[in-house]
């Protein structure tokens, strides 16, 4: 029996999931989503965008939007369901309409959030065994930041599809993994980084590697395709243009550029004007973007070519985590809610005190950034948050690299392999 085989021990997953859901349902129905320092959540933005449908405006049909279709129409679904029950009215967070909308959207995302928890447990069980899998699930369930952002932003669906892609890849079901990853990218573009680890572990089978990337990107294309016959082509193009025009924000690159904003792309009414999609609301890059990309790509290519054991699920997890850290260190922008994708990768890579310590360090960085720095309009606190978060990413990247390419003598204490990742 393999040491990482979860069937050799009973699991606490049922208890973990039950308590996880009960806690969140209690918050969903009893909690007022305005904190002491922060009376704003992304739900407000989604609500205002969805309200435009009352005037006949829909994302990618006759308006541009900075997020992909799955995210946009998840919020639209919640709005439509709520409107069928009570009048929505304006954005009054104390109104019955908005409170119902927020709880419908939270309930939809709770399904994804619960699925993500189960997937974390399964992935950890595949790589580390059931005892470590239980520990990973308990720690994640108790983290405060993912709990907040589940009920404040759309991150649970992105996390679910990303972990589903990782889980299916580890299980050797690469076509399904590519499909899940495509849906993740079609929710938010961030999970695109997972294509690189998948391609690396599929090589030297070039055809399989190309097929994985093509399936993932084709799914993204297909989510935009229904809007083309409806006259949405210019609005889709404007949506992508808005990402290119967006200045750096909340990263070391933003500090270099002198941008202290949050990556704003304009108020909601601007989504109805094509020319507003390309308005740059900040300083241009002080260092040419192509140069930054070239340096990071060259460094990553060196790591990409290093020897990795394709039979070991842990190696895929570590390389995925390493890639995610490099991706975020390269990225010109950062939003605090993206941390919900980082926590699981840290805990899956280091299901021990290191993982807990890194998660708590990252939690402190996020809380300094949001709500503290934002509420106080403090550049000092924002600077501290950016530097601290960057150091976490560097530390996680270094630790993941050390685990991947540790000396051969350290491999003797490694648990036996659970089999090839890819058949």
N, C-alpha and C positions, 0 to 999 in steps of 0.2 A: 504494500500500500504506500503510495507516495505521501510524503510529509505534508504536501499542500493539498491533499485530497480532502475536501470538506465533508465527505461522507463518513469519516472516521470518528467524528465527534458530533454531539447534538449541538444545535445552534440556538442562539438567543434571538434570532432575526424576528420571529413573530412578536415577541415582547417589545423589541426595539421599534418595530414598525407601528405597533398599536399605540405605544406611548407617544411616538413621533406624531402620528395623525391626531390623537386626542389633544395634545398641546396646541397644535396649529389650528384645529377647529375651534378651540376655546378662544384663541387670539382672534381668529377670523370674525367671530360673531360678537365678542365682547370688547375687543380692543378698538380704540379710536385712533386712526392712523395719523396722529399729529404728535410728534415728540416735543420735549421741552425746548430744544434748540432748532428743530426742523419741522416746519409745518407744510413741507412740500414733498411729494413723492412723484415718481414717474407715472403713476396711475393718473395724475392730473393731466399730464401731457397726452397720454393715450385717450383719455376721455374727451379732451378738446378736439383731437383729431377725429375721433369717431363722431363727434357732434356735427362735423361738416357734412356727414351723410344726410342729415336733415335738410340740407340745401342741395343735395344731389351730387356731392363731391366724394370721391372714393380714391384711396391710394392707387397709383399706377394706372388709373383710368382717366382722371382729369385733374390730378394733383400729384406732386412729387413727394417723396417721403424718404427720410434718412435711414429707415430700417427696411429689411426685406419683407416679402409678402406674408410669411407665416406669422411673424410677430404682429404685423399691421392688422391682419384679419382675425387673429385671436382676440385682440382688444375690440375689434369691430363686432365679433360674435357676442362678446359679453355685453356690449352696448345694445345690440339688437334684442338680445334676450331680456335685458332689463327693461327696455322700452316697451316690450310687449306686455309687461306686468304693470308698470307705473310710468307716468310721464317723467322724462329725464330732467328737463329744465336746464338751468345754467350750472356752472361749476361752483356749487355751494356744497362744501364738504360735509355740512350738517343736514343736507336735504336727503329725503328718503331715496330719491332717484340715484344720487351719486353713491350713497352708502350701499344700495342694492347692487349697483354696477361694480363697485370695488369688491364686494363679497362674491359676486358671480365670477369675476376675473380671478380672484384669489382661489376660489374653489377649482377652477379649471387648472390653474397653475399648481395647486396642491396635488393633483393627479400626477403631473410631471415630477413634482418634487419627491413624492413617495416612490415613484418608479426609479428616480435617480438614486435614492437611498438603497433600494433593493439591488440595483446594478452595482453600486459601490461595494456592497457586501459580496456579491458574486465574483466581481473582479478580484477583490482582496482574497477571497477564498481560493480562487484559481492560482494566485501567486504566492500566498502566504499561509493558507490553511484557515480553518473555521475560527479558531481562537483569535487570530489577528483580525479576521474579517469582522467578528463581533466588536472588537475594540475600535476598529475604524468606524463602524456604524454608530457606536455609542458616542464617540468623540464628535463626529459630524453632527449628530442629533443635538448635541449640547452646545454647539457653536452659536453665538448670538448673531453674528453678521449675516450668515445665510438665512437665518430665521427672519431678520428684518427685511432683507431684499426679496424674499419670497413674496412678501405682502407690500412691496413698494415698487417693484420693477419686474420686467419680464426677463428672468434669468433661468428659472426652473426648467423651461422648455428647451432652452439652449443646452443646459447641462445634461438633461435627459438624453437628447439625441447624440450628444458627444460621447457620453458614457456608454450608450447603446452601441455606437460604432466601435468603441474600444473593446467592449465585451464580446461582440460578434467577431471582431478581428482575432482576439485571443483564442476564441473557440474555433477559428479556422473558417468561419463563414464570411469570406471577404466581400462577396457581392452584396450581402445584406448589410455589412458594415459600411460599404460605400454608399448604399442607399440611405442609411441612417445619418451618415455624415453630411450628405447632401441636404437633408432636411434640417440639420443643425445649422449649416451655412445659410440656408434659406430663412432661418429665424433671425440670426445675427451672423455677420460675416466672420467673426472671430475664430470659430472652430476650423477655419481653412488650414490652420497650421498642422492639423492632424494628417493631412494628405502626405506630408513629407515623411513622417515615421512609417506610415503604411507602405509607401513606395520603397523605403529603405529595407523593410523586412520582407518585401516581395521580391526584391532583386536577389539573384541575377535573372529571374524570370521577367524579362522586360515586358512581355505581352501582358502578364498579370498586373504588373505595376501600372502600365498605361491604362489598362482596363479599369483599375480602381479609381484613378484620377478622373477618367472620362465619365464614369458612372456618377461620381460625386458631383462633378460640375454640370452634368446633364440634368440631374435632379434640380439643381438651382435654376437652370435655364427654363425647365418645364414649369416651375412655380411662377415665373414671369410671363410665360407664353400665353395664358388665357387673356391677358390684358391687351395684347397686341391687336386682335380683331376689334376690340372695343375702342381703338384709337389711342391706346396708351403708350405707344412707342416713344414720343417725345418726352413723356413724363417719366418713363423708365430711364431714358438717357439722362434726364435732369437729376434723377435720384442718384445715379452713379457719379455724375458730375459734382454733386454736392459733397460727396465724400472726398473727392480730389481737391476741392476748393477749401475744405475745412482746415483751419490752421492747427498747429500743434497745441495740445492742452494737457496740463497735469502730469507732465513727464519731464525728465532732464532736458529733452529737446525743447520743450516749451520754455524752460528756464533760460536756455541759451538764446532762444528767439525773442524772449521778453514777453511771452504770452502768459497772462495770469488768469485767463478765463477758464470756462468749463467746456469749451468746444461748441459753443452755441452756433447753430446754423440759421438762426432767425426765428421770429415768433410764428405762431401757427398760421396766420393769414398769408405769410410769404409762400406757403406750400402751394398756393393757387396761382403763383406767378413763375413762369419758366425762368425768367432772367434772374430771379432772386436765388436760384439754386447755385449759381456760380459766384455769388458775392463772397469775397474773402473778409471775414470778420476778425482779423487779427494780423499779426506781423508775418511776413513770409519767412521761410527757413533761412537761418543764418549760415547753415552748412547745407550745400546742395543735397536734396533728398536722394538723388541717384548715387552720390558718393557714399552716403550712409548705408544705402541698400547694398552697394557693391562690397563694402567692408564686412558687413554682417553676413552676406551671402558667401563670401570667401571663407570666413571663419567657420560658418556652419558646414560648408562643403568639406572642410578638413575633418570635422567630427563625423560627417555623414559617411565618409570613406573608411573610417576606422572599423576594425573587426567587432562584430556583435553576434552573440549566440542567438540564432533564430529559433532555437528550440525552447528558449526560456521566457515565459510570460513576463517575468520581472524585468527582463531587459527591454521589452517593448514598453512597459510602463515607465521605466526610467528614461528611455530615449524620448518618449512622448512628453514627459515632464520637462526634460532638458530643452526640447524644441519649443514648448510653450513659454519657457522662461526667456529664451533667445528672441522669440517672436515679440513678447511684450517689452523686452529691453530695446528692440528695434523700433517698435510702433511709436508713431508721433503723438498718439493720444492715449488717454486712460480715463475710464470712468469707474468709480468705486464698486458698482454692482458687478463688474467683471470678475471681482475676486471670488465670486461663488463658483467659478470654474477652476480657480487656482487651488482652493482648499481641498477638493477631492483628489487632485493630482498629488499634492503634498502628502496627504494621508495614505494614499495608495502606494506611494513610493517609499514612505518612511512610517510604517505602522508601529511606531515606538515613541519614546520621549522626544526624539528629534522632530517628528511630525507634529506632535502637540506643541512643542516649543516654537517651531516655525509658524504654526497656525496662530498662536497667541501673539507673536511678534507682528504678524501681518494684521491681525485684528486691531491691535493698538494703532498701527499706521493708518488703517482705514478710519478709525474713530477720530483720529486727529484731523484727517482730511475732510470727513463728512460725518457728523455735522459741524464739528468745532471750527475748522478754518473757514468754512462757508458761512456759518452763522455770525462769526466775529469779523468776517471780511479781512482775515489776517493772512498776509503774505508770509509771515514768519512761520505760522503753523503749517501753511501749505508747503513751504520749503522743507520743513521737518518731515512732513508726511511723504513727500516725493522721494527725498533722500532715503528715508527709512524703508519705504516700499522697494526702492531700487536695490538696496542692500539685501533685502529678503530674497528677491529674484536672483541676484548673483549667488547668494549662499545656496539656494535650492539647486541652481544650475551646477555649481561646483560639486555639491554632494551627489547629485544624480550622475555626473560624469565620473566621479570617483567610484561609485558603485558599479557603473558599466565597465570601467577599465581598471579595476583594482588588480593588484598582483595575483598571479596564478595561485599562490599559496593560500590566498583568502578564499578561493573557490572551493577548497576542500571542506569548508564548513557550510557551504551553500546547500539548501534543501534540494533533493532530487528534482529533476525536471518533470513537468507535467505533460511533456510531449511537445511536438512541433506546434508553433502558432499557426502555421499554414500547411495544410496537407500537401 
